[in-house]
Amino acid sequence: MRKTIVELDLKGYSDVARELEENLSAEVVMHFNDQIQAFVDTGLRAVNLHREDAVMATTGDGAILALDSPSIAHRYALAVHDACRLHNHEKTVASAKRWFRVGIATGELAIETNAGVKRMAGSVIARAVRLETASNVGEILVDIETYAGLSDQQKSLYGPEETIHGKRDEVFAARRCVAVPGIGVAPAPPARARSVPAKPSAALKRWTDKLEYLQEQLAIVTSPAQKFELKSQIAEAKEMIEELGR
């Protein structure tokens, strides 16, 4: 059957997961994984699909979906990026932000379900993975087969054709949609600055970053014991910030 494969990958997953496990517990990492899958589900709701009908596999940092058309896949990816943008709107610490890379490819796919476990095969999967790897956060990178199946309005959001290199000299054409512009682009410095404000000490910045990080995790965890531990660490961070800010 012909399917459109969507590959999602969360930027910085390994670093955040390691920090959670080292500072809190492996159980908190599971809640972090649940938060990632919540973004997957937000995209599914936007295209009126259920998880069991579309999600072929999940990893800690993302998912692989098989959808019926390029148009649906494009709408799904936009919805995920938009959910990330809303989530990140008031976040200032990098570790609290969530951004995905998205690769989409269309082609023949074999799907088999055995004892409730889905298996799939087809070169289209590897192509979607290559596209995701070559994309940047906040972007959608699609192969030519996917681009051809988009509506004219959707096509207008994509840039010119470019060449993507895979393994073993593999080369294929693709087009890129920047769904969330300007991620990671530093603003230009002012032409002339009359004075430069004093920078906070390194210690103060570390504690400030840690405080926001802990507050972010407090909203994720559900265990009363973990909430108590987080609140204790938050109180300690606030005390240190006050002390260092004097």
C-alpha positions as CSV (number, residue, x, y, z in Angstrom):
1,M,0.0,0.0,0.0
2,R,1.1,3.6,-0.6
3,K,1.6,5.6,2.6
4,T,3.1,8.9,3.7
5,I,5.6,8.4,6.6
6,V,6.2,11.1,9.1
7,E,9.3,10.9,11.3
8,L,9.5,13.1,14.4
9,D,12.5,13.7,16.5
10,L,12.8,16.0,19.6
11,K,15.9,18.3,19.7
12,G,18.1,17.7,22.7
13,Y,16.2,14.7,24.0
14,S,19.3,12.9,25.3
15,D,20.7,15.8,27.2
16,V,17.3,16.6,28.9
17,A,16.6,12.9,29.7
18,R,20.1,12.5,31.2
19,E,19.7,15.6,33.4
20,L,16.3,14.5,34.6
21,E,17.6,11.0,35.6
22,E,20.7,12.4,37.3
23,N,18.9,15.1,39.2
24,L,15.6,13.4,39.8
25,S,14.9,9.8,38.7
26,A,14.3,7.5,35.7
27,E,10.6,7.7,36.5
28,V,10.6,11.4,35.7
29,V,12.1,10.6,32.3
30,M,9.0,8.5,31.7
31,H,6.8,11.5,32.4
32,F,9.1,13.5,30.0
33,N,8.5,10.8,27.4
34,D,4.7,11.2,28.0
35,Q,5.0,14.9,27.4
36,I,6.6,14.3,24.0
37,Q,3.9,11.8,23.1
38,A,1.3,14.5,24.0
39,F,2.7,16.6,21.2
40,V,2.2,13.6,18.9
41,D,-1.4,13.3,20.0
42,T,-2.0,17.1,19.5
43,G,-1.1,16.7,15.9
44,L,-3.4,13.7,15.5
45,R,-6.3,15.6,16.9
46,A,-5.7,18.3,14.4
47,V,-6.2,15.9,11.5
48,N,-9.0,13.9,13.3
49,L,-7.0,10.7,13.7
50,H,-6.5,8.2,16.5
51,R,-3.1,7.0,17.7
52,E,-3.9,3.3,16.9
53,D,-4.7,4.3,13.3
54,A,-1.5,6.2,12.5
55,V,1.4,5.7,15.0
56,M,3.6,2.8,13.8
57,A,6.3,3.2,16.5
58,T,7.4,5.5,19.3
59,T,10.8,6.2,20.7
60,G,11.7,8.4,23.7
61,D,12.3,11.3,21.5
62,G,9.6,11.0,18.9
63,A,7.5,8.7,16.7
64,I,7.0,7.3,13.3
65,L,3.5,7.6,11.7
66,A,2.0,6.2,8.6
67,L,-0.7,8.5,7.1
68,D,-2.9,8.2,4.1
69,S,-1.8,11.3,2.1
70,P,0.9,14.0,1.9
71,S,-1.7,16.7,2.6
72,I,-2.7,15.1,5.9
73,A,1.0,14.6,6.8
74,H,1.7,18.3,6.1
75,R,-1.2,19.4,8.3
76,Y,-0.1,17.1,11.0
77,A,3.5,18.4,11.1
78,L,2.3,22.0,11.1
79,A,0.0,21.2,14.1
80,V,2.9,19.7,16.1
81,H,5.2,22.7,15.4
82,D,2.4,25.0,16.4
83,A,1.9,23.1,19.6
84,C,5.6,23.5,20.3
85,R,5.5,27.2,19.6
86,L,2.7,27.7,22.1
87,H,4.4,25.5,24.7
88,N,7.7,27.5,24.3
89,H,6.1,30.9,24.3
90,E,7.0,31.8,27.9
91,K,10.0,29.5,28.4
92,T,13.4,31.1,28.7
93,V,15.5,28.2,29.7
94,A,16.6,26.1,26.7
95,S,16.1,22.8,28.5
96,A,12.4,23.7,29.0
97,K,11.7,24.2,25.4
98,R,10.5,21.5,23.0
99,W,11.3,21.6,19.3
100,F,11.0,18.9,16.7
101,R,12.6,18.0,13.4
102,V,10.2,16.5,10.9
103,G,10.9,14.4,7.8
104,I,8.1,13.2,5.5
105,A,8.4,10.7,2.7
106,T,5.8,8.9,0.5
107,G,6.0,5.5,-1.0
108,E,5.1,1.8,-0.8
109,L,4.8,0.4,2.7
110,A,4.1,-3.1,4.0
111,I,2.3,-3.3,7.3
112,E,1.7,-6.4,9.4
113,T,0.0,-6.7,12.8
114,N,0.8,-9.8,14.9
115,A,-0.5,-10.2,18.4
116,G,-1.2,-6.5,18.6
117,V,2.3,-5.5,17.5
118,K,2.7,-3.6,14.2
119,R,5.6,-4.3,11.9
120,M,6.4,-2.3,8.7
121,A,8.8,-2.4,5.9
122,G,9.7,-0.3,2.9
123,S,12.5,2.0,1.8
124,V,10.2,5.0,2.4
125,I,10.9,4.6,6.1
126,A,14.6,5.1,5.7
127,R,14.0,8.0,3.4
128,A,11.8,9.7,6.0
129,V,14.5,9.2,8.6
130,R,17.1,10.7,6.3
131,L,14.9,13.7,5.7
132,E,14.3,14.2,9.5
133,T,18.0,14.1,10.1
134,A,18.6,16.7,7.4
135,S,15.9,19.1,8.7
136,N,16.3,21.8,11.3
137,V,14.0,22.3,14.3
138,G,10.8,24.0,13.3
139,E,11.0,22.7,9.7
140,I,9.3,20.1,7.6
141,L,11.5,18.4,5.0
142,V,9.6,16.4,2.4
143,D,10.7,14.2,-0.6
144,I,9.4,15.0,-4.1
145,E,6.7,12.3,-4.0
146,T,5.2,14.0,-0.9
147,Y,5.5,17.5,-2.4
148,A,3.7,16.4,-5.5
149,G,0.7,15.3,-3.4
150,L,0.3,18.6,-1.6
151,S,-2.3,21.2,-2.5
152,D,-1.2,24.3,-4.3
153,Q,-1.6,26.3,-1.1
154,Q,0.5,23.9,0.8
155,K,3.2,23.8,-1.9
156,S,3.5,27.6,-1.7
157,L,5.0,27.2,1.8
158,Y,8.0,25.2,0.5
159,G,11.2,26.4,-0.8
160,P,13.1,25.4,-4.0
161,E,14.1,21.8,-4.6
162,E,17.4,20.8,-2.9
163,T,19.5,17.6,-2.8
164,I,19.7,15.5,0.4
165,H,22.5,13.0,0.9
166,G,21.9,9.7,2.6
167,K,24.1,6.7,3.4
168,R,26.3,5.0,0.8
169,D,26.2,7.8,-1.7
170,E,22.4,7.9,-1.6
171,V,21.0,11.1,-3.1
172,F,17.4,12.3,-3.5
173,A,15.5,15.6,-4.0
174,A,13.5,17.3,-1.3
175,R,11.8,20.6,-0.4
176,R,11.8,22.4,2.9
177,C,9.0,24.3,4.7
178,V,10.1,26.6,7.6
179,A,7.0,26.2,9.8
180,V,8.5,28.2,12.7
181,P,10.9,30.9,11.4
182,G,13.8,32.2,13.4
183,I,14.5,29.5,15.9
184,G,18.0,29.8,17.2
185,V,18.7,32.9,15.2
186,A,20.3,35.5,17.5
187,P,19.0,39.0,17.0
188,A,21.4,41.5,15.5
189,P,23.2,43.6,18.1
190,P,22.4,47.3,18.2
191,A,24.4,49.6,15.9
192,R,25.7,51.6,18.9
193,A,25.3,50.7,22.5
194,R,26.2,53.5,24.9
195,S,26.5,51.2,27.9
196,V,26.6,47.5,28.5
197,P,24.7,46.3,31.6
198,A,26.6,44.2,34.0
199,K,26.3,40.5,33.4
200,P,25.0,38.3,36.2
201,S,27.5,36.0,37.8
202,A,27.9,32.5,36.4
203,A,26.6,31.1,39.7
204,L,23.5,33.3,39.7
205,K,22.8,32.3,36.1
206,R,23.1,28.6,36.9
207,W,20.7,28.9,39.8
208,T,18.3,31.0,37.8
209,D,18.3,28.4,35.0
210,K,18.0,25.6,37.5
211,L,14.9,27.3,39.1
212,E,13.0,27.5,35.9
213,Y,14.0,24.0,35.0
214,L,12.7,22.7,38.3
215,Q,9.5,24.6,38.0
216,E,9.0,23.1,34.5
217,Q,9.5,19.6,35.9
218,L,7.1,20.3,38.7
219,A,4.4,20.7,36.1
220,I,5.3,17.3,34.6
221,V,5.6,14.9,37.5
222,T,2.6,13.4,39.2
223,S,4.2,11.5,42.1
224,P,3.6,13.3,45.5
225,A,7.1,12.3,46.7
226,Q,8.7,13.7,43.6
227,K,6.6,16.9,43.8
228,F,7.7,17.3,47.4
229,E,11.4,16.8,46.4
230,L,11.0,19.3,43.6
231,K,9.4,21.9,45.8
232,S,12.3,21.5,48.3
233,Q,14.8,22.1,45.5
234,I,12.8,25.1,44.2
235,A,12.9,26.6,47.7
236,E,16.7,26.1,47.9
237,A,17.2,27.6,44.4
238,K,15.1,30.7,45.4
239,E,17.2,31.2,48.5
240,M,20.5,30.9,46.5
241,I,19.2,33.4,43.9
242,E,18.3,35.9,46.6
243,E,21.7,35.4,48.3
244,L,23.7,35.8,45.1
245,G,21.6,38.8,43.9
246,R,22.5,40.9,46.9
